[in-house]
Amino acid sequence: MGALGDDNHEGAAYVFVRTGEVWTQEAKFITDDATEGDNFGYSVSINGKTTLIGSSGKDGYAGSAYVNTLLPEITIIDREVDEGVGTVVFTVDLTPSSGRQVTVQFNTCDGSAIAGQDHYDNSGTLTFNHGEVSKEITVSIIDDSVDEGQEDFFIDLHSATNAVISDSVGRCAINDNDPP
């Protein structure tokens, strides 16, 4: 979907995916050389993983087209840690590397492990600059004295720019270290 009016008509293009009856934003495309009035997103065509996005106002309305031949994919690696470890580090990968800046937002989500009792909340934005293929998200684990079974929480990836999220949820299993 083109959004030529975004950011003072610099423009953007969005990719949405439908699951059942729910539409979810999968990616947002912007151009690195955007200026006011470019109208990037004036026209959009997608064929497989190739996108063609028009910018009708570029260079004094001469116009321009941007082709992405392979949309990079973002994935996150699941983790399993012992409760006393202190922190857990999730690895977020971008495949292949991109010639454009890629961003993705993240936040923790409770499962059976509860924020403030078993782990601390974390949220933010990861930025992959040209050529970067890996980033890390660190979450602090709380070492309580309660005997409990394995618990889990999740990292949710969302709102990617210039990439598609192919694995949006990272799971962390926390193994209890307390005696019965």
N, C-alpha and C positions, 0 to 999 in steps of 0.2 A: 504494500500500500504506500503510495507516495504522499508525502506531507510537505509540499513545497513552501508552505507558510511558516514552518518551524524556524525559530531563531532569526527573526527579521528577514524572512524569506531566503536565508541561506539554504534551508530545506533539509529533508531527511527522507529515508524510506524505511518502512517497517515490514518485518516478516512475522506473521501470526500462524500458529498451528492450532488446529481444532482437535480436541479430544472429547468425544461424545458431543455434548451441547456446549462445551466451554472452549472459548478462544483464549489463547495465551500468547503474549508477545514473546517471540523466540529471538529476534535480533533487531537492531536498529543500525542502519547504515548512515554515515555522514561522510563528507569528503574533507580531506586534510587541507585543501586549498580554497575552502568556501569563503565567500564574501557576501555582504548584504545584497539581496536581490538576485542571487544565482538561481533560485527556484530549483535546487537539486531535489529530485523526486517528482518532477513534472510528469515523467512517464517511467514506468517500471515494467520489466519483463523478467520472468524467471523460467529457466529450463534446467531441471535437475539442480545442480549446485552452481550454475552459472547465472549471474544477474547482469542485466543491462539497465542502467538508471540514467535518465536524461536530466539535464540541467539547462533549462530553456533560457535563463538569463545570464549564463556564463559569458564572459568577455564581451560585454555590451550587447547582449542578446544574439550573439553569433551562435551560442549554444554549445553544449558539449555532452558527450556520453561517457559513462564510466562502466567498465566491464570488470567484473570479478569472476575469474574463471574457476576458482575453487574457494568456497566459503570455509574458512577455518572452523574447526569444531573445538568446543570447550568441554573437558571432562574433569571429574574429581575422583580421587582414589579413596575408597573406604579404609578405615583404620580400626585396630583393636589394641587396647592398652590396658595395663593394670592401673587400678585406682590411685596408687601412690606415685605415679610417674610425674605428676606436676603439670605437664602440658601435653597436648597432642597436636601434631602438625599434619594438616591435610595438604596434599599436593594437588594443584589445579594445573592441568596441561592444556596447551593450545596446539592443535595439529591441523595442518602444517603451520609453520611460522607465517606471519603476515607482514606485508609491506606497509600496512596501516596500523594505527594505534587501535588496540582492542581493549574494551573494558567489560567487566561483568560485576554485578553487585552480589553480595552474599549476606546471609544472616543465619544464626543458629536457630534450631527448632527443637523443642522438647520431644522426646519419645518417653521411655520409662525413666530416663535420667532427667531430672528437673533443674532448670537454671537456678542458681543460688544455693542449691543443695548438693548437686553432683558435678556441675560445671558452671562456668561463667558465660553469660551471653557475649557474643561478638558479632559485629556487622561492619560492612564497609564496601569499598569498591577496589577491585584488583585492576591494575592497568598493565597491559602487555605492550611495551614499546616495540618498534621495528626489530624483528629478529628474535625477540624473547619468546620462549616456549613453555616456561614453567614459573609458577608463583606458589607461595605458601600462605596458608591461613592457620594461625595458632590459636588454640582455645585452652584456657586453664581448666584443669581437672581438680575438683575438691576431694581431698582424702578425708572422708568422714570415718567415724568409728562404728557405723551401723553394719551389722552382718546382713547382707542382701545378695541376691543373685545378680547375674549379668544385667546391666542396664545399657540403654543406648540413647543417643541424641543425634541430630542431623545438621548438616550444613546445606542450606538451600541456595543454589545459584539461580540468578534471574536477571532480566533486563540487560542482555548483552548488546554491545555496540560493535559492528563490523565482524561478527562471528555468530555461529549457531551453537546453542548449548545442547550437546547430545547426551550428556549424563548430568542431570540437574541436582541430584541429591547424593551427598556423601554421608555415610553412616559411620559413627564411632561406637563400637562396643566397649564398655568399661567393665573389666573383670574385677570383682570384689577382692580385697586383700585382708578382710577382717575375719578373725576366728569366730566360729559359731558359739 
